[in-house]
Amino acid sequence: MPPIRRALLSVSDKTGLVELARALTELGVELISSGGTHRALEDAGLTVEPVSKRTGFPEILGGRVKTLHPRIHGGILADRSQESHRQALAEHGIEPIDLVVVNLYPFRETVARPGTSEAEAVEMIDIGGPAMIRAAAKNFHHVTVVVDPADYPRLLEALASHGCEAPLELRREFAARAFRHTHRYDGAIASWLESRVEGPEPGAELFPRHFELELERVLLPRYGENPHQLAAVYARAGGEGVFGGFRQLHGKELSYNNLLDADAARKLVALFEKPAVAIVKHGNPCGVGQGESLSEAHQRALACDPTSAFGSVIALNRPADEALAAALADLFVEVVIAPGFAPPALERFAGRAALRLLECQGYRLKEREIELRGLDGGFLAQEPDGLEVDPASWQCASRREPTPAEREALLFAWKVARYTKSNAIVVADREGTLGIGAGQMSRVDSCRLAVEKAQRSLAGAVAASDAFFPFRDGLDVLAEAGITAVVQPGGSKRDAEVIAAADERGLALLLTGRRHFRH
């Protein structure tokens, strides 16, 4: 293939544009451009031919029509290996275009903005851009197409190393990315339009009839949940990445189960304002604590179930400090995930080769976020359980009101219950969990398990239940262990029986009106 002589640049995202164009000019490449891209290049002092001069036709319809012309698409689509194509170019005075650098109008960003009108959204539906991208990608044997500013350095490096020629493998790779880009773009437009025509069906705006999911493989763990299962980790293409984008600072490769536990722990610990530590094993918290420091919070979390903490994943809502690293010295931990790691903490962790350290920002619920779970032949989709905790809305159903200290403890236990597998019972005080019953088929068994797990007397402790008590038996188990206050959603047909049991036992009973099942 001959060297690149002529490039067409037309981009909405102008990141790195001037630097790219200047480097191409230095390589002797002729530049063609239109609209805002042309103005940006001229303002930078670069020589660039306007598309209208090449086509002999002005931009019309407010810029809707400018590149849709045979002198542009003929130059892109011509198969230079065919004599008939070369003759057609010569006959019509069309010069070949060797490089197409195009990215599209910001449609997704526009429709995501609150208050965007339909007319504003429609103007962000790019026509000429996708046509040029697809034409160049189809003709990758002769044309190089670039749609992502992040690929500009690779392009320039290849041109500098190969006499201004892009190797075929690079052209093929960029073509695949280009078709991915237009596919994703068209999918976003189709989903947006469908959401506006499906009418009053509940959830149609968030869950369109056709759900476009573009994923990019980012990791290949050694195996899945078990060694005989293959596995991969995917992130949403164009998104922030897994956990909003994380860096592994230390340790061996991540496993499938590591990531599941890290996800649960990170979401749980984000519910707390004070320094907090969540210890998670097999998707369930085995201890959560808060305090004036991370090491204090960790001590309280570990005290709940030190046996289960062996081989756990630990999440922090503050950067790890040296005191926290010292507190973990004698505990085998698979992963520590935190918004940062102080240098002294990293030094202490450095000697533990197997320990994985993940740095990422704390979890935050994203607008229009959707959770997916695979089924045989399909998926379940739902909004995340991102309901704000509002203890002021809780109703006291018992004769006795909880004390201020009990209310603080109930709030703590309720937060932990949200990220504990159903049926979930969490026993706690104001600063940490004392016993957790999770994943049982009956609520009374979860109550018994939470009590049995406790490492100390539960006199004066409180409990949270993720869903209502179907019978009074679970409440009786908690009361006999010394629990003095309980928070639960309510809504059972036997609520009166459960409330009566609370009054009989002298318990304070709060009803939230909201359930937090987690399967």
C-alpha positions, 0 to 999 in steps of 0.5 A: 500500500502506498503511503498516506497522502491525504487525510479527512478530519471531521470530529466532534470530540476535538481532544488531541485534534490539533496535535494530530493534524500538526504531526500529519502535516509534518509527515507531508499529509494533505488535510481536508476538513469541514465545519468546526474541525476546519475552523479549529485547525485554521485557528491553530495556524494549519493549512487545511482544505475545506470540504466545500472546495473539494466538492465544489458545493457549499455546506447546506441545511445548517451543516446537515449536508456537507460530506455526502458527495461523490468527491468525498465518498468516491475518494474513500471507497475506491478499491485501488487494486481495481483498474476500473476504480482507478479509471473512474477516479481519474475520469471524474477528477476524484483524489483518493483519501487515505486516512479518515479521522471521524468521531460522532456527535455527542448523542448519548451525552445530549439525551442524558442531560435533564430537560433535553428536547426532542429537537435538540436530541434529533440534531445530535443524530449524525448522518455524514459521520457514520457514512464516512466511518463505514465507508473507510472501515469497509475499505480498510485494505486501502484506507485507515479509519480512526474514531477514538482520540486515544488511538492517535498516538498509535497511528502516529507511531505506526506512520513514523515507523513505516514510512507514513504507511499504516500496516494492514493489521492496524487498519483491520483493527481500527476498522473493527473499532469503527464498526463497533463505534457506529453500532453502539451509536445507532443502538443508543439512538434506537433505544432513545426513540423506542423509549419515546414511543412505547407509551405509558407502560411502567418502566418503559423509559428505563427498560426499552423494548430492545436493550443495547449492551456493549461490553468490552472484555477487560480481564481473564481470571484463571477460572470462574467460581470453580476451577472447572469453569472458564470466566471473563470480566467485561466492562461497559464499553465507553464507561468508567470501567469495573467499580468505576475504574480501579487500579490493582496496586499489588498482589496476584491476579484477581479471581472471579470470586474476589470481584464478586465479594469486592463489589458487595463490600464496596457498596456496603461500606459506602453507606457509612459516613464515619470511617468504616470497614466491611469484611465480606466472605462469599457475598455476605458481610461477616463483620462491619464496623465504624469508628473514629479511625479505620483501625478502630472500625476494623477491630469492631468488624473483626470482632463480629466473626473472626473465624469467617474473616479468614480469606475475606475481602475487606472494603474501606471508605477511607484511604488505607493508613499505616495503622489499618495495615498494621491491624491486618498484619495477622489476618489472611485477606484476599483483597483490600479495596479502598479509595487510596493507600497511604505510602506507609500502608503500601510499604507494610502490605508489600511483603504480602505477595498474594494480597490484592490491593485495589484502589478505586473511588467509593461506590456511588449510584449512577443515574439510570443505572441498571443491574443485570443477572443472567438466566438460561437464555436471558437476563433479569434487569432491575434498578439497583437498590439505591433507596435513600435511608430515611430513619425519620420516616420509620414508624414506631409500632410498639408501645415503647419508643427506642432510645436515641442510642437504640435508634443509632444502632438500628440505623447501623444494623439496617444499612448492613441488612441491605447488603446481606443475603436474604433472609437477613438478620443483623444484630448490632450496636451503634458501632458494629455488627455482633451477629449476622444470619444470612441466606437462610430459607426461614427467617427464624433460622436466620435469627437463631444463626445471628444469635449463635454467631455472636461472640459476646452477650447481646443484652441491650443490642438491636436487630434489623430484618431485611423483610417482615417477620411472617410469625412472631417466632423470630422476634421471640428468639431475638428477645430471649437473646437480650435484643431490646429493639428491632427494625423491619419493613412490616407488611405481614398479615401477622403484623399485629401478632408480631407487634404484640410479641414486641410489646409483651417482651418490652421491645421497641419495634420500628417499621420502615415500610421498605424491604431490602431482599438480596438474592 
